[in-house]
Amino acid sequence: MPTSNNASLPKMICSVLGHRFKIQKRITVHTKEYKCECCGKEVTTTPNGNIIPLTDELKTIHKGLEQMVVRRSVKRRTPVKITA
């Protein structure tokens, strides 16, 4: 008797059809965090443009990088618009 597992359904859909990534957070102009609308998988871009899974270590690095960009923009008195 087959059982239905609702938790694995989005993962199965993404494995067949592919992920639907949407920008979750813009860190800098070139660095962004993406999240799949279907299964919730989080990825980010590398400096050379590849997409890799978003780990806790990368989240920490991105947070520091974002703070550095904001401080630098305040120092230069040029507004930086970073939207989620």
N, C-alpha and C positions, 0 to 999 in steps of 0.2 A: 504494500500500500504506500504510494508516494506521499510524502509530506511536503507542505509548502513552507518555505522559510522566507518571510518578508524582508529580513535583514540582508539576505544575499541577492535579492532580486535586482536592486540598483547596480550592484557590482557585475551581475550577469549581463545586464543591459549595456553597461559601459564596455564590457569585454567584447561584446558582439558589435555594437554600433560605434564605440569610441566615446571618449569623454567630451563633455561640453564645458570647457573651462571658461570662467568669467573672472575678470580682474577683481581680486579681493582687496588689494592694497598696493599703492604705488609708493615704492621706497625712494627711488630716484627716477630720472628720465628713462634710464635703461634697465633698472631692476624693478621687477613687479612680482607680486605673489598672486597666484591663481587658485581658484577652487572650483571643482567640478560641481555643476548644479544638480546632478543626478545622485552621485554616490558620496560626495563630500571630500574626495581626494584633494590634497593641497600640494601644489608644485611651485617652483620658482625658476627664474632664468639664471643661467650662469653668465659670467662676463663675455663668453664667446657666443651666447645666444641659445645654448642648449637648455632643455627643460629637465629639471631633476626634482625628486621628491623633497618636500619641505620638512626639514627636521627641526627639533627644538634648538639645536646649535645654530642653524641658519636663521631661525626666528630671532635669536639673541643678537646675532651679527647684524641682521636687518634693522633691528630696533636701534642699535648703536649707530649704524650708518644714517638712519633717518634723523636721529638727534644731531649728528654732526652736520648734516645738510641744513637743518633748520638753524643751528647756531651760526653757520657760515653765512646764510642768507640774511640773518639779523645783523651780523657784523658788516656786511656789504650794503645793508639797507635796501636790498632788493627782495620783494616778496616772493616766496616760493609757495606755489599752490600744490599741495599734496592731498589728493582726495582718495577716499577709500573705495 
